[in-house]
Amino acid sequence: LLYGEKILAGQGIPTREESSHTLAGEPWVDFEWLTQAVFAGAHRLGGFPALIALKTALLFGVGAALIWMLGLHGIPALYAGLAVALFAAGIVVKSDVRPDDFSLLLFSLVMAGLERVRLGRVLPFAGPAAFLLFAVWVNLHGAFIYGLAAAASFAVGMLGDTNAPRRRMLGILGCASAGCLLNPYGAGVFA
């Protein structure tokens, strides 16, 4: 919460390592600055219970995305519910508040959206949505790169197709890639 409090106090995003004895003062890319600010804001609003509520909301979102994706394939609600229960049982061991909770949610949404497009179902504003989602994700957690890899995999997997979903998939990949550049480090975040 230390860095998040500094960000909320208007001191800017840290650019030097402050919490390491061996690297103190060294240049640092804080690619989780937005998560730190969100966590600090939630803590200000309601302390530790607010952080737990945020984590719970993020994980409920993952479950909803899983149900959405399974629904795309006509999986009955009972089986989708069982899948979410298995997910919940697996995630309970990771019960602390972590930046990668955002990535779990965003990756789940990306996969469900890409699968919807792959199936040829219309996903209005998929390109702009991908741009915005990745513009936020790149500032929340470094696992945005897995979302880009997923989008690239879907696009490459459809290269032989000459239909509209392939073109949409390439457009989504382009928009997602462009969104990733909206961070304090520009393309340097990839380093």
N, C-alpha and C positions, 0 to 999 in steps of 0.2 A: 504493500500500500504506500510505501515511502515515495516511489517515483510517481504514482498516480496522484498523490496529494500535491506534489510539486507541480504537476501538469495542471491540476484544477486550480492551483493558486496563481496560475499565470506565469510560472517560471520557465515555461517552454518544455520541450521534449529534451530529456537528458542526452548529451552527446559524448559524455566522458564517463568511464566506469567509476562508480562511487562505492560500490559495496564489496569490492574484492581487494584483499590486501596485496596480492601479487601484481595486479593490473591497475591499481588505483591511478586515475588520471589519464589512462589510455583512451584513445578514441573508441566509441562504442555505438553500434547501430541498435537502437531500441525499437525492434520491429513489433513489440507488443505494447507500444505506448497507449493505444486506444483501449486495450483490455485493462491496463493499469488504471487509466482514468475512469473507466466504467466501474471497476471494482472499488476504487476509492469513493466514487460517487454513491454507489450502493451502500457502502459502509457508513458514509456520512448520514445517509437517509435512515438507516435502520440497524446499523451495527452488523454483527455476525449473522443474525437471523436473515437480514436482507441479502447477504451474500449467498446463504443457503437457498433462499427463495429464487435468486437469480439462477443459480446452478440448476435447481429443480426445473425452472421454466425452460432453460436451454435443453435439458435432457428430455422433457416432455415434447419439445419441438422435434427432437431427433425421432422419438417414437411416432409422432404424427407424420413425419416425412417417410418413415419406414412403412407405415400403413398406406400412405399415398402411393408409394412405389409398388407395393404388393397389389394394391387395387388396380394399378395399370394392367396387371396380368390376370385380373379376375380372381385373385386369391380370396376365398371367403373370409368374412370378418372374424370368424372364430380362429382361423389359422393365423391371420394377421395379428390378432390379439395375443396368441401364443408366441409369435415371433417377437413381439414387443416385450412380453414377459421374459423371454430368454435374454433379450438385450438388457433389460433392467437387472436381471440376475447377474449378468456378466459385468455390468458397469458398477454395481454396488461396491465392488472392491476398490474402485477408484472414486472414493467418496469425498475427496477434498475439492475445493474450489480451484480450478485450474484454467489457464488461458486456452488450452486445447478443447475445453468444453464448447467454445465458440466454433472451433474447427469441426468438431463432431456434427454440430447442427448444420453448418454451412456446407460441409461435404455431403451430408445426407440430402440437403435440398438440391445441390448441384446434380448429384446422381439421379435423383427422382426427375428433375427437369430434363436432364439429358436423355434419360430413358423415355420420357414422354415424347420428346422430339424424334428420337430414333424410331419410335413406333408410328411416326407420321401424324401424331395428334398435335393440333395447333396449341402453341403456348404463346399467347399474345405478348408482345414486347420482350421476347426472350433475350434479344441482344442487349437492349438497354438495361434489363434486369441483371444480366450477367455482368455488365459494366459496373453497375452500382454495387452488386454483391461483392465483386472482387475488389473494388475500390475500398470497401469497408474491411473486408477480410484481410487484405494485405497489411492493414494497420492494427489488426487484432492479434494475429498469430501467424507464425511462419509456415504453417501447414497449408497456406493458400496454394503453394506449389503443387500439392497433391490434387487440388481441384483443377488446376491448369492441366496437370498430367491426365486427369480423367477426361477433361474436355478434348484434349489432343487425341487421346485413345479413341474416343467416340468418333471424332472427325476422321482419323486415319482408318478406322474400321469401316467407314462408309465411303472411302475414296472410290471404290468401284461402282458405286451407285450414281445414277445420273438424275436422281429425283430431287425434289425440293428439300426433304429433310437433310440431305448431305450439304446443300448450300446453306441451310439454316445452321447446321452444326458448325460449319466453317465460320459463319458470321458470329456465332456465339463464342467460339474460340478467340476470334479477333477482338471482340468486345471485351471479353474477360481479360485478355492480355493487356489491352489498353487500360482497363480499370486498375490493373496492378501497378501502373506507373503513378497513380495518385497517392503518393506517400511522401513523407519528408525527404526521402533519399532517392527518389526517382528510380532509374534502373539500377542504382547502386544497392538496392535492397536484395537483389539477386546474388550479390557477392557474398 
